[in-house]
Amino acid sequence: MTDHVTGPLTRLAGAPEERPASGPSADGPTGAARSTGSGSGSGAGSGSGADHFTDPAEAEAFVRQFHHEQPAAGDPAERLRAVLDEIDRTGTYEHTPAELAYGARLAWRNAARCIGRLYWRSLVVRDLRHLGSADDIATECFEHLRVAGNGGRIRPVISVFAPDRPGRPAARILNQQLVRYAGHPDGDGAWIGDPAGARLAARARDLGWKCGEEPFEVLPLLVQERPGERPEWYELPDDTTLEVDLVHPDHAWFADLGLRWYAVPAISDMTLEIGGVRYPTAPFNGWYMGTEIGARNLADADRYDMLATVAERLGLDTSNDRTLWRDRALVELNVAVLHSFQEAGVTMADHHTESGRFLKHVAQEKRLGRPTPADWSWIVPPVSGGLTPVYHRYYDPVDPSLRPAFVAREPW
């Protein structure tokens, strides 16, 4: 469910230009990883969801899976009759709270790009399907960040708002993540802030947002209720955005760089698809794996691009690539990220520990007779991949039709 996240969903997660961490998170590793699948059912391919009718076969498959994996739910026959009748009458159906919660957790378990799936059962599911207005969505997204932040003890959380219904597309959050930094070209070919946040920052300015053009300026939340309508924008309250100032355990000068990062990577631009029903507004998070911040967000040339600065302060020879100055600067940057989050008491995983936990998840699923589809290029960490156990093996192939899932959401 982007960046990587370790916790429930990882990139979710966390966007295509970022690798997920563990868990269903938005930015990265320990969260939910981003899915490359597209919507299915008779309305597949519809960005607005206006003509999306639930496929009865998908609904039946999910109900049977739910009852198979949840024996206490009993025989599925009666529930199947009710679901298929509702689809026949209305074009879709409503999940029970238990089906919604389990379906969201299965979507995390099925996230092939997420290294943090060991924790899929722990996902906190907030059932907000009765809410669909921009004001309500913004209010509950802020509460999502408070619940997930939990004073630094990050919890994997998903908030599920109203689904698409035939002729009634639901509202969308336009941000890739609930928290992200703005980016602005400085006029001289360089950037202030995060280039990945430039498009949304420009749109927010057009809507009236007054930005200060600081390097770590939190973007407002943009919510659009209907296709073609003007989005509403909302500043994030201070108590929703837990941030960590980055320092290094051995280099006092590192604090002078003024780097920081937010604690909750919550992916907000993917659709949760369960049994043929689409929830286009369902932000979810896990927690970060350190490499998502230290090896991607702060290091990538098209992001904060800090490697040359760190190398210079370390006194490294940057005259040619054979000195491995980038590698050495990258390690120290990651040391600073892990150290800072630990000192701040904020949950974060390291790539060695999380790799071992993922293989534990694979073994558990195998014992239960279930495959563990995995995208090797996303599961292997972007730092010291060959030193982690996830590098040296093959995985079950990725099935883009596997559901429930977090799928790419087409724009309106």
C-alpha positions in Angstrom: 0.0 0.0 0.0 5.3 3.9 -2.4 7.9 4.3 0.2 8.0 1.0 2.0 6.1 0.3 5.1 6.3 -2.4 7.7 3.3 -3.0 9.6 0.0 -3.6 8.0 0.2 -2.5 4.5 3.2 -1.4 2.7 3.5 0.4 -0.5 0.8 0.0 0.0 3.4 0.4 0.2 4.1 3.2 0.2 3.7 5.0 -5.0 5.2 3.5 -8.1 8.4 5.5 -7.7 8.9 4.2 -4.2 9.3 0.7 -2.9 7.1 -0.6 -0.1 8.4 -1.4 3.3 6.9 -4.0 5.5 3.3 -4.1 6.5 0.4 -2.6 4.6 1.9 0.8 4.6 1.9 3.6 2.3 5.5 4.5 2.0 7.1 1.4 2.4 8.2 -1.8 3.8 6.4 -3.0 6.8 3.0 -2.0 5.6 1.0 -3.0 2.6 2.7 -2.8 -0.7 1.3 -1.4 -3.8 -0.4 -3.7 -6.1 0.0 -3.6 -9.9 -3.4 -5.2 -10.5 -6.3 -3.4 -12.0 -9.9 -3.5 -11.0 -12.0 -6.5 -12.1 -15.7 -7.2 -12.6 -18.1 -5.8 -15.1 -17.1 -2.3 -14.3 -13.3 -2.9 -14.7 -11.4 -0.1 -16.2 -13.9 2.5 -15.2 -12.1 5.4 -13.4 -15.3 6.9 -12.0 -16.9 3.7 -10.8 -20.2 5.0 -12.2 -20.8 1.9 -14.3 -19.3 -0.6 -11.9 -21.6 -3.4 -11.1 -20.4 -6.2 -8.8 -19.5 -9.4 -10.5 -21.6 -12.2 -8.8 -18.7 -14.7 -9.3 -16.3 -12.5 -7.4 -18.8 -12.0 -4.6 -19.4 -15.7 -4.3 -15.7 -16.5 -4.3 -15.0 -14.1 -1.5 -18.0 -15.3 0.6 -16.8 -18.9 0.2 -13.3 -18.0 1.2 -14.5 -16.0 4.2 -16.5 -18.9 5.5 -13.8 -21.4 4.7 -11.1 -19.4 6.7 -13.6 -18.3 9.4 -15.3 -21.6 10.4 -17.3 -19.9 13.1 -19.2 -18.1 10.4 -20.9 -21.3 9.6 -22.2 -22.7 6.3 -22.0 -20.1 3.5 -25.2 -21.1 1.7 -27.6 -18.7 3.4 -25.2 -15.8 3.1 -24.6 -16.6 -0.6 -28.3 -16.5 -1.3 -28.6 -13.1 0.3 -25.6 -11.7 -1.4 -26.6 -12.9 -4.9 -30.1 -11.7 -4.4 -28.9 -8.2 -3.3 -26.6 -8.0 -6.4 -29.5 -9.0 -8.6 -31.7 -6.3 -7.2 -29.2 -3.4 -6.8 -26.1 -4.3 -8.8 -23.9 -4.7 -5.7 -24.1 -5.8 -2.1 -23.0 -4.7 1.4 -20.3 -6.5 3.3 -21.0 -7.3 6.9 -18.5 -5.7 9.4 -16.8 -9.0 9.8 -16.5 -9.5 6.0 -15.1 -6.0 5.6 -12.5 -6.5 8.3 -11.3 -9.9 7.1 -11.3 -8.8 3.5 -9.1 -5.8 4.3 -6.7 -8.1 6.1 -6.7 -10.6 3.2 -5.8 -7.7 0.9 -2.7 -7.1 2.9 -1.9 -10.8 3.0 -2.2 -10.8 -0.8 0.1 -7.8 -1.3 2.9 -9.3 -3.3 5.2 -6.3 -2.9 4.9 -6.1 0.9 7.7 -7.6 3.0 5.7 -7.0 6.3 2.8 -9.5 5.8 3.6 -11.5 8.9 1.4 -8.9 10.7 -1.6 -9.1 8.4 -4.0 -10.3 11.2 -3.2 -7.3 13.3 -4.6 -4.7 11.0 -7.0 -2.3 12.7 -10.0 -1.8 10.5 -12.1 1.3 10.9 -15.5 0.8 9.3 -16.5 4.3 8.1 -18.7 3.2 5.1 -21.5 5.5 6.2 -19.3 8.6 5.5 -18.8 10.0 2.1 -18.6 13.9 2.3 -15.2 15.6 2.0 -15.5 17.2 5.5 -16.2 13.8 7.1 -13.4 12.1 5.2 -10.9 14.7 6.2 -12.0 14.6 9.8 -11.6 10.8 10.0 -8.3 10.8 8.1 -6.9 13.1 10.8 -8.2 10.7 13.4 -6.7 7.8 11.4 -3.3 9.4 11.8 -3.8 9.9 15.5 -4.8 6.3 16.0 -2.0 5.0 13.9 0.6 7.3 15.3 -0.2 6.1 18.9 2.5 8.3 20.5 5.2 6.6 18.4 4.0 3.0 18.9 2.8 2.8 15.3 -0.3 0.7 14.7 -1.3 -0.8 11.3 -4.7 0.9 10.4 -7.1 1.1 7.5 -10.1 3.5 7.4 -12.7 2.3 4.9 -15.1 4.9 3.6 -18.1 4.6 1.3 -17.7 2.2 -1.7 -18.5 2.9 -5.4 -22.0 1.9 -6.3 -23.7 1.6 -9.7 -24.2 5.2 -10.8 -22.8 6.6 -7.6 -19.0 6.8 -7.5 -17.6 7.5 -4.1 -15.3 10.4 -3.1 -11.6 10.2 -3.7 -8.5 11.4 -1.7 -6.1 12.9 -4.3 -3.0 12.6 -2.1 -0.8 9.6 -2.6 -0.3 9.5 1.1 -2.1 11.2 4.0 1.2 12.8 5.0 3.7 13.9 2.4 6.0 16.8 1.8 5.5 19.5 -0.8 8.0 20.1 -3.6 8.7 23.4 -5.5 11.1 24.2 -8.3 13.5 26.9 -7.1 13.8 28.6 -10.6 17.4 27.5 -11.0 16.9 23.9 -12.0 16.9 22.6 -8.5 14.1 21.7 -6.0 12.9 22.9 -2.6 11.4 20.0 -0.8 10.3 16.7 -2.3 9.8 16.6 -6.1 7.4 13.7 -5.6 5.0 16.2 -3.9 5.3 18.8 -6.6 2.1 18.0 -8.6 -0.2 18.0 -5.6 1.5 21.1 -4.2 0.8 23.0 -7.5 -2.8 21.8 -7.4 -3.3 22.8 -3.8 -1.9 26.3 -4.6 -4.4 26.6 -7.4 -7.1 25.9 -4.9 -5.9 28.6 -2.5 -3.3 26.8 -0.3 -0.6 29.2 0.9 2.7 27.3 1.0 5.8 28.5 2.6 8.2 26.5 0.3 10.1 24.9 3.1 12.0 21.7 2.5 9.7 19.6 4.8 6.4 21.3 4.4 3.4 19.0 4.9 0.9 19.0 2.1 -2.8 19.6 2.7 -5.3 16.8 2.3 -7.3 17.1 -1.0 -10.7 15.4 -1.2 -12.9 15.3 -4.3 -16.5 14.2 -3.8 -17.5 13.8 -7.5 -15.9 13.7 -10.9 -15.3 17.2 -12.3 -16.0 18.9 -9.0 -13.6 21.3 -7.3 -11.6 19.4 -4.6 -11.7 20.6 -1.0 -8.4 21.1 0.8 -7.6 20.7 4.5 -4.5 21.6 6.5 -3.3 18.7 8.7 -3.6 19.5 12.4 -0.3 19.6 14.2 -1.3 16.6 16.4 -1.7 14.4 13.4 1.7 14.7 12.0 4.3 12.9 14.1 7.8 13.7 12.7 11.3 12.7 13.7 14.3 15.0 13.4 17.3 13.0 12.0 20.6 12.9 13.8 23.6 10.5 13.7 25.0 8.6 16.6 28.6 9.4 15.7 28.5 12.7 13.7 27.2 15.8 15.4 27.2 17.7 12.2 24.4 15.5 10.8 21.8 17.4 12.8 22.8 20.6 11.0 21.4 19.2 7.7 17.9 19.8 9.1 16.5 16.5 7.9 13.4 14.9 9.3 10.7 12.5 8.2 7.1 11.6 9.2 6.3 8.5 11.2 3.1 7.2 9.6 3.3 6.2 6.0 -0.4 6.0 5.1 -1.2 5.2 1.4 -4.4 7.0 0.3 -4.6 6.6 -3.5 -5.3 2.9 -3.9 -8.6 1.1 -4.2 -9.5 -1.7 -1.7 -11.3 -4.4 -3.7 -13.2 -7.1 -1.8 -15.5 -9.6 -3.4 -16.1 -7.4 -6.4 -16.9 -4.3 -4.3 -14.6 -1.3 -4.7 -13.6 1.0 -1.9 -11.7 3.9 -3.6 -11.2 5.8 -0.3 -9.5 3.4 2.1 -6.2 4.9 3.4 -4.0 2.3 5.2 -0.6 2.3 6.9 2.0 0.1 8.5 5.2 1.4 9.8 8.5 2.2 8.1 11.4 0.1 7.3 14.4 2.3 7.6 15.7 1.8 4.0 12.5 3.3 2.6 13.5 6.7 4.1 17.3 6.4 4.1 17.9 4.6 0.8 15.0 6.0 -1.2 13.2 9.1 0.0 16.3 11.0 1.1 18.7 9.3 -1.3 17.1 9.0 -4.7 18.3 11.5 -7.3 14.6 12.4 -8.1 13.7 12.9 -4.4 15.8 14.7 -1.7 19.1 13.6 -3.3 21.2 13.9 -0.2 24.1 11.5 -0.9 26.5 14.0 -2.3 25.9 16.3 0.7 26.4 13.5 3.2 29.5 12.3 1.4 31.0 15.8 1.5 30.4 16.2 5.2 32.0 12.7 5.7 35.1 13.9 3.8 34.8 11.1 1.2 36.6 11.1 -2.2 33.8 11.7 -4.7 36.1 12.0 -7.7 35.0 8.7 -9.2 32.6 5.8 -8.6 35.2 3.3 -7.7 35.7 5.0 -4.3 32.1 3.7 -3.5 31.4 7.1 -1.9 27.7 6.7 -2.6 27.6 3.4 -0.9 29.4 4.7 2.2 27.2 7.8 2.4 24.1 5.6 1.9 25.0 3.4 4.9 25.6 6.4 7.2 22.3 8.0 6.1 20.5 4.8 7.0 22.3 4.6 10.3 21.0 8.1 11.1 17.4 7.1 10.2 17.3 4.0 12.3 19.1 5.7 15.2 16.8 8.7 15.2 13.5 6.8 15.1 14.8 4.6 17.9 15.8 7.5 20.1 12.4 9.2 19.4 10.6 6.0 20.5 8.9 5.7 17.1 8.4 2.2 15.6 10.7 1.3 12.7 12.0 -1.9 11.3 15.5 -2.6 9.9 15.8 -4.6 6.7 17.7 -7.5 8.2 15.1 -8.2 10.9 12.2 -7.6 8.5 13.6 -10.0 6.0 13.7 -12.8 8.6 10.2 -12.1 9.6 9.0 -12.3 6.0 10.4 -15.8 5.6 8.7 -16.7 8.8 5.4 -15.6 7.2 6.2 -17.6 4.1 6.8 -20.7 6.2 3.5 -20.2 8.2 1.5 -19.8 5.0 3.1 -22.9 3.5 2.1 -24.9 6.6 -1.5 -23.7 6.0 -1.3 -24.9 2.4 -1.4 -21.3 1.0 1.0 -19.8 -1.5 2.8 -16.5 -0.8 3.0 -14.6 -4.0 5.9 -12.1 -3.9 7.6 -9.6 -6.2 11.3 -10.3 -5.7 12.3 -6.9 -6.9 10.3 -5.2 -4.1 10.8 -7.8 -1.3 14.6 -7.5 -1.5 15.7 -4.3 0.4 17.4 -1.5 -1.5 20.4 -1.7 0.8 22.7 -4.8 1.2 20.1 -7.0 -0.5 22.5 -9.9 -0.9 23.1 -9.9 2.9 19.4 -10.6 3.6 17.8 -14.0 3.5 15.0 -12.9 1.2 17.6 -12.4 -1.6 18.6 -16.0 -2.0 15.4 -17.8 -3.0 12.5 -17.9 -5.4 8.8 -17.0 -4.5 5.4 -18.0 -5.7 4.4 -16.2 -8.9 2.4 -13.0 -8.6 -1.3 -13.4 -9.8 -2.6 -9.9 -10.7 -6.2 -11.3 -10.5 -5.8 -12.4 -6.8 -8.5 -10.8 -4.6 -9.1 -9.2 -2.1 -6.4 -6.7 -3.0 -5.2 -3.2 -3.0 -5.3 -2.1 -6.7 -4.2 0.9 -8.6 -6.9 3.5 -8.8 -7.6 5.1 -12.1 -7.9 8.9 -12.0 -11.2 10.6 -12.7 
